[in-house]
Amino acid sequence: SIYGDYIKSVIRTVPDWPQPGVNFRDITPLLQNSSAFRKLIDSFVHRYQEMELDAIAAIDARGFIIGAPVAYELGCSFVPVRKKGKLPFRTVSETYTLEYGQAEVELHSDAFRRGDRILIMDDLIATGGTMLAAAKLITRTGGQVVETATIIDLPEIGGSSRIREAGFGVFAVCS
Ligand code: 5GP
């Protein structure tokens, strides 16, 4: 994206957080900078405005921050993909493996209609496990995953390749 380098410059890397050896990409400086945040949202809106999306499925919790304004701007619906146990109505879920243990993402069973064109959004792709679980869950329940979109891809970890190998497109504003 044209703003990729600029967006990258306003993301902070915090060493050894949440544990030693991890370089955490902190997007809060980007959110604090109103012109950077606008350029970020505009980058997604520009890419998806002609794609006739029915819904944006955004991943709990930082995916919500970008998914909601993009859905508002595109005039499509917003679907939260949540961590296990947060949604009150009937749910469908997908379990995936983490480095240590397992995690689960959930959707309301009435979140979208069969055949709906859906964009999945999250802030960052590392191993790709979270995004892939969301993509599988949406596909399994009859949604058409148009693409997956993120602010930051960490290509050296291999998540985006994994997602593409599973047949889903990946758009990253910066990497
Ligand atoms: P993955 O499932 O691809 O390994 O990890 C991506 C998920 O973990 C995303 O939901 C993302 O919010 C979170 N995550 C992992 N590492 C980071 C990081 O360095 N910065 C941010 N902002 N989120 C991260």
Residues whose N, C-alpha, C, O or C-beta is under 5 A from the ligand:
A	BS01	5GP	N23 F24 R25 D26 I27 D60 R62 D122 D123 L124 I125 A126 T127 G128 G129 T130 M131 G159
